[in-house]
């Protein structure tokens, strides 16, 4: 099964490299919802999933689900920025050391980004997001320190947030050890990792401790209650569906009363005025993009410098396709342009 999964992912990579006009012919007529048109590459992936559906993570053994997630992600991201030097290390967690990986680009501006992988708080690892971290490091010209926090359901909330908080504090206090100058230490992540990154920034602001220099949130889930209309409109057929989202949530936050905790749902934070400059990245066919828009508005109303990079044609998790999807790659180049601005100590409106 693992070999078949790897081959399938490589076949998808090959197909996504075809011209958009050809992809439209394969994927069918363009899908347009509320004025946004699904990119030809994302539409092909959606059609392939209907023809050869993936096994939902909650329908297979969890060990198998994690293995498959890593295999597919690594195959889709293979070959990205191999010239970036990477080495494994350890960082502080809440109850003990965590595995981490440092990415060092050839041209290093001295900034650091603490990065937290996606995977619904249940899946994901340094392996699954290696290519994403390499891309960010190379093109932003900064070191990336990826942290492998504890996963649910073995370690439900707040384990992941506490691990990320401990790791960020150590890295920020000893940036030189990780190759940074100590001038700029930001935090960010993809999907669930973005949610955790937002929680860390909020906790730092709430507790009056050293804050990240900036926060970058790729496809974040910011409202555990999930009442936004985009959850319904795009909750089936666009790479991640509501049944899987609910399962992830039940693993991560089994106590439903905690869903409005601001470190589970950053959108529920009472005071966001102390947050650092923030970049929120959303896709127009992502079930979570509505709460991303609301979060951006909340930060702006509180006077936080915030950049919203919205890509109408993209789906949830598009950073994982940066190696093979030209539309995802264009979007990620906008992200690294913002990271370079953060590294210079400035933001854009």
VOGU-3710 file (C-alpha; in Angstrom, 3 decimals, decimal comma):
1> xxxxxxxxxx> 0,000/0,000/0,000  2,809/2,417/0,832  4,442/1,847/-2,554  1,117/2,330/-4,327  0,488/5,557/-2,441  3,916/6,898/-3,357  3,429/6,037/-7,038  -0,020/7,648/-7,035  1,374/10,854/-5,524  4,110/10,951/-8,150
11> xxxxxxxxxx> 1,523/10,470/-10,908  -0,480/13,393/-9,506  2,700/15,486/-9,559  3,174/14,698/-13,227  -0,397/15,551/-14,142  -0,319/18,869/-12,293  2,616/19,956/-14,445  0,463/19,928/-17,582  -0,717/23,275/-19,046  -3,857/24,760/-17,538
21> xxxxxxxxxx> -5,774/24,339/-20,813  -5,049/20,614/-20,786  -5,994/20,341/-17,108  -9,336/22,022/-17,818  -9,995/19,353/-20,418  -9,241/16,600/-17,915  -10,852/18,161/-14,859  -14,047/19,308/-16,531  -15,758/22,706/-16,773  -14,471/25,411/-14,463
31> xxxxxxxxxx> -16,077/25,468/-11,007  -17,084/28,961/-9,881  -18,666/29,705/-6,489  -19,452/33,212/-5,220  -17,295/34,715/-7,951  -14,218/32,569/-7,208  -13,010/30,034/-9,783  -11,232/26,889/-8,655  -7,739/26,675/-10,149  -7,297/24,000/-12,851
41> xxxxxxxxxx> -4,745/22,179/-10,711  -6,946/22,129/-7,597  -9,938/21,044/-9,691  -7,965/18,111/-11,101  -6,974/16,999/-7,584  -10,624/17,238/-6,504  -11,743/15,142/-9,474  -9,050/12,526/-8,895  -10,186/12,236/-5,283  -13,710/11,501/-6,446
51> xxxxxxxxxx> -12,453/8,839/-8,867  -9,898/7,314/-6,481  -10,875/8,532/-2,997  -8,318/8,606/-0,222  -8,972/6,637/2,913  -10,201/9,113/5,504  -7,821/9,100/8,490  -10,564/8,066/10,880  -11,364/4,959/8,808  -7,940/3,319/9,125
61> xxxxxxxxxx> -5,505/2,506/11,909  -3,984/5,729/13,236  -0,415/4,500/12,788  -1,228/3,699/9,166  -2,939/7,065/8,645  0,141/8,895/9,910  2,446/6,825/7,733  0,313/7,434/4,647  0,106/11,163/5,308  3,888/11,402/5,525
71> xxxxxxxxxx> 4,452/9,278/2,420  2,001/11,211/0,242  3,166/14,613/1,504  6,843/13,793/1,049  6,248/12,485/-2,486  4,318/15,600/-3,495  7,060/17,841/-2,064  10,080/15,824/-3,201  12,952/17,825/-4,633  12,018/21,230/-3,227
81> xxxxxxxxxx> 15,040/23,429/-2,384  17,450/20,552/-1,838  20,284/23,081/-1,628  18,978/24,242/1,768  21,066/22,625/4,492  19,006/20,832/7,126  19,946/19,166/10,374  18,010/17,697/13,281  18,260/18,914/16,843  16,159/18,999/19,998
91> xxxxxxxxxx> 14,212/21,815/21,630  12,280/22,196/24,844  8,753/20,825/25,105  6,336/21,072/27,992  7,382/17,778/29,599  10,610/16,908/27,800  12,681/17,409/24,673  11,097/17,545/21,219  12,663/16,704/17,887  13,206/19,728/15,665
101> xxxxxxxxxx> 14,849/20,441/12,329  16,800/23,550/11,399  16,831/24,730/7,771  19,697/26,998/6,774  19,620/28,694/3,348  22,764/29,646/1,450  21,805/33,309/1,785  20,817/33,831/5,402  19,566/37,211/6,625  19,710/36,232/10,291
111> xxxxxxxxxx> 15,967/35,907/10,894  14,328/32,812/12,389  10,903/31,311/11,782  9,603/28,718/14,251  7,381/26,498/12,086  4,595/24,119/13,164  3,349/21,478/10,722  -0,241/20,768/9,777  -2,188/17,527/9,940  -5,285/18,231/11,996
121> xxxxxxxxxx> -3,379/18,055/15,317  -3,359/14,265/14,743  -1,136/13,667/11,709  2,000/15,302/10,330  5,667/15,425/11,202  8,992/16,892/10,185  8,828/14,536/7,197  5,430/15,660/5,921  6,357/19,361/5,787  10,052/19,144/4,964
131> xxxxxxxxxx> 9,518/20,578/1,476  7,370/23,461/2,755  10,070/24,427/5,245  12,783/24,186/2,594  10,792/26,447/0,275  10,193/29,061/2,970  13,825/29,001/4,106  15,348/29,305/0,655  13,084/31,970/-0,782  12,657/34,049/2,372
141> xxxxxxxxxx> 16,387/33,864/3,157  15,828/32,977/6,793  16,395/29,971/9,001  13,378/27,842/9,777  13,167/25,745/12,924  10,438/23,116/12,507  9,142/21,660/15,766  7,546/18,213/16,124  4,983/18,820/18,866  2,974/16,058/20,550
151> xxxxxxxxxx> -0,067/14,818/18,641  -3,648/14,002/19,609  -5,486/11,868/20,567  -2,651/10,535/22,717  -1,914/14,112/23,779  -5,045/16,280/23,479  -5,232/20,037/23,954  -3,366/21,849/25,442  -0,319/19,598/24,860  0,492/20,908/21,372
161> xxxxxxxxxx> 0,135/24,557/22,410  2,230/24,015/25,548  4,937/22,266/23,527  5,003/25,039/20,935  5,102/27,682/23,662  8,059/26,019/25,393  9,908/25,568/22,103  9,318/29,163/21,005  10,516/30,548/24,335  13,732/28,558/24,163
171> xxxxxxxxxx> 14,446/29,414/20,524  13,691/33,104/21,066  15,934/33,247/24,131  18,819/31,419/22,448  18,448/32,318/18,783  22,173/32,268/18,109  22,280/28,555/18,915  19,912/27,985/15,994  21,846/30,258/13,653  19,756/33,396/14,027
181> xxxxxxxxxx> 20,916/36,867/14,917  18,334/37,189/17,691  16,890/40,258/16,007  13,894/38,566/14,359  12,208/35,392/15,663  8,753/34,787/14,226  6,324/31,905/14,457  4,070/30,319/11,877  2,544/27,151/10,604  0,262/25,423/8,171
191> xxxxxxxxxx> -3,349/24,427/8,935  -3,384/23,004/12,498  0,142/24,336/12,918  -1,117/27,797/12,009  -3,798/27,504/14,681  -1,153/26,586/17,252  1,079/29,448/16,103  -1,786/31,920/16,557  -2,379/30,493/20,038  1,281/30,937/20,989
201> xxxxxxxxxx> 1,266/34,560/19,851  -1,939/35,176/21,822  -0,550/33,540/24,961  2,638/35,582/24,752  0,570/38,759/24,492  -1,764/37,706/27,312  1,085/36,722/29,646  3,275/39,716/28,843  6,219/37,541/27,813  8,505/37,872/24,794
211> xxxxxxxxxx> 6,315/37,879/21,703  7,162/36,575/18,252  8,450/39,276/15,932  5,683/38,270/13,557  3,114/35,522/12,967  2,420/33,855/9,602  -0,687/31,676/9,375  -1,146/29,425/6,329  -4,747/28,172/5,975  -5,495/28,524/9,715
221> xxxxxxxxxx> -8,510/27,067/11,516  -9,427/29,807/13,985  -12,919/28,916/15,216  -13,440/25,511/16,817  -17,179/26,054/16,944  -17,220/26,135/13,135  -20,248/28,304/12,508  -19,006/30,103/9,395  -20,879/29,582/6,141  -17,672/28,630/4,323
231> xxxxxxxxxx> -17,496/25,464/6,462  -20,715/24,353/4,762  -20,103/25,720/1,269  -16,653/24,173/0,917  -16,908/21,365/3,465  -17,124/18,576/0,899  -15,267/17,929/-2,339  -12,384/20,364/-1,881  -9,566/18,308/-0,358  -10,709/18,373/3,287
241> xxxxxxxxxx> -14,283/17,582/4,337  -16,351/18,338/7,403  -16,488/14,739/8,636  -12,692/14,621/8,796  -12,540/18,073/10,389  -14,958/16,963/13,110  -12,912/13,833/13,765  -9,697/15,845/14,085  -11,482/18,171/16,468  -12,814/15,305/18,602
251> xxxxxxxxxx> -9,282/13,936/18,938  -7,727/17,298/19,778  -10,462/18,791/21,992  -12,636/15,982/23,386  -14,046/18,417/25,975  -16,516/20,478/23,910  -16,635/23,199/26,562  -13,066/24,116/25,613  -13,871/24,899/21,987  -14,197/28,610/22,762
261> xxxxxxxxxx> -10,907/28,722/24,651  -8,885/31,394/22,814  -5,914/29,054/22,520  -8,140/26,519/20,745  -10,075/29,166/18,798  -7,958/32,330/18,499  -10,957/34,128/17,020  -12,497/34,091/20,532  -9,639/35,994/22,191  -11,014/38,974/24,083
271> xxxxxxxxxx> -8,037/41,257/23,458  -5,875/40,869/20,352  -4,376/44,369/20,492  -1,025/43,078/21,769  -0,414/40,688/18,883  2,663/41,108/16,664  2,425/41,904/12,947  0,476/39,043/11,407  0,061/37,553/7,938  -3,050/35,431/7,339
281> xxxxxxxxxx> -3,106/33,313/4,173  -6,386/31,860/2,901  -7,693/29,943/-0,105  -11,072/30,661/-1,644  -12,174/27,014/-1,627  -10,986/26,326/1,916  -13,715/25,625/4,516  -11,747/27,762/6,996  -11,353/30,909/4,949  -14,408/32,671/6,371
291> xxxxxxxxxx> -13,008/32,593/9,897  -9,666/33,776/8,515  -11,362/36,857/7,073  -13,095/37,531/10,390  -9,815/37,170/12,276  -8,129/39,655/9,932  -10,947/42,143/10,541  -10,675/41,655/14,305  -6,930/42,297/14,288  -7,285/45,377/12,106
301> xxxxxxxxxx> -9,986/46,789/14,379  -7,597/46,345/17,330  -4,797/48,200/15,560  -2,632/45,152/14,794  -0,601/45,369/11,586  -2,059/42,565/9,512  -1,622/41,375/5,942  -4,255/39,186/4,328  -3,098/37,142/1,332  -6,202/35,591/-0,204
311> xxxxxxxxxx> -6,015/33,224/-3,171  -9,529/32,693/-4,542  -8,789/29,569/-6,587  -6,925/27,508/-4,000  -7,966/24,825/-1,512  -6,995/24,027/2,068  -3,439/22,745/2,437  -2,185/24,222/-0,824  1,349/24,800/0,582  1,793/21,023/0,368
321> xxxxxxxxxx> 1,554/21,262/-3,437  4,242/23,908/-3,868  6,520/21,516/-5,766  4,006/20,573/-8,435  1,198/23,151/-8,561  2,153/26,417/-10,261  -0,778/28,236/-8,680  0,189/27,109/-5,171  3,792/28,070/-5,885  2,797/31,581/-6,969
331> xxxxxxxxxx> 0,812/31,971/-3,751  3,739/30,752/-1,655  6,062/33,251/-3,321  3,732/35,970/-2,033  4,109/34,472/1,440  7,902/34,548/1,303  7,806/38,135/0,028  5,918/39,009/3,210  8,413/37,040/5,297  11,209/39,128/3,786
341> xxxxxxxxx> 9,313/42,271/4,765  8,989/40,959/8,315  12,706/40,167/8,326  13,348/43,833/7,534  11,102/44,830/10,416  8,285/46,234/8,293  4,822/45,143/7,234  2,390/46,109/4,522  -1,152/47,409/4,961
//
